[in-house]
Amino acid sequence: MSDSVAILDRVGVRYGTQWALSDVSAVFPAGAVGLLGPNGAGKSTMLKALLGLIKPDSGRIGVLDLDVAVAPLDIRARVGYMPESDAQIPGMTAVSFVAYCAELSGLPAADAMQRAHEVLYYVGLGEARYRNVETYSTGMKQRIKLAQALVHDPDLLLLDEPTNGMDPKGREEMLALVRDIAYSRHISLILSSHVMPDVESVCDAVVVMNRGKVVMQGPIASLKKPTGHIFEVRVKGNRAAFVERLRMQAFECRETDADEFRVLVPATAGPEQLFASAAQVGAQVRHLKQSVPTLEDVFAEAMGEQ
């Protein structure tokens, strides 16, 4: 097997006249990889194309060294998929639903039921496994979606917005499960999300999408190596004019709260340009601190290139 679990080569997917994926090429290495982008970037379409649920209008897709156009059923037998939308069957208990999913994946009935109990305990639903799924809270429904994706012991997991609708405690517990799956159980996964801290807390590499295109990809550690200096800045006075002045000089600026923003200053420049720019528009720099790059900085830079 190659070191990659999925490869897209110049893939295009069109809905009517709208291209959801446009000439997309990407490589997903083994391990935990984030698929990052704003809502509507094409992330869910890509996951469905990887599963063979959507046929591309152009290009080629390979998953686990298999061609999606030739062997979609073989791929789906080896992949677990946690969709963004709810996919439970009302009237079924959690254990019967997950066992049913296991049988659909080819497990004998007795083995399917045993695996259902195991994975429901693993995702934290052991005490609620005999409750009907329609009585579950949003967080519990997210957990049962993860359970059905794991029940057949897949080689690859596709997780579409797994923390959607969860409270902070449930979100952290879900991310802890995903980390355990990737690093203790050694199951490769693709985590699709628009929430950058979720991706950064779990993944080693990332594919960044925007408007149906891949705008950046690679190991997070490498992407976070700055091409210049990053400063946390707070100003008093004509803030909007100051930001506009920096952007005219091709400095990347990203607001973080009401008072502070982050500025990527090219390697050829320095903090003195920030003070000079502030003076030129009648603003005062009240706080200036050099910072380390984050995945949000990478994302902002990628979006700026679009």
Beta strands, then each sheet from edge to edge (+ up, - down):
strand 1: 4-15
strand 2: 18-29
strand 3: 32-36
strand 4: 58-63
strand 5: 66-67
strand 6: 79-82
strand 7: 156-160
strand 8: 188-193
strand 9: 205-210
strand 10: 213-219
strand 11: 228-236
strand 12: 252-255
strand 13: 260-266
strand 14: 284-291
sheet 1: 2+ 1- 4+ 5-
sheet 2: 6+ 7+ 8+ 3+ 9+ 10-
sheet 3: 12+ 13- 11+ 14-
end
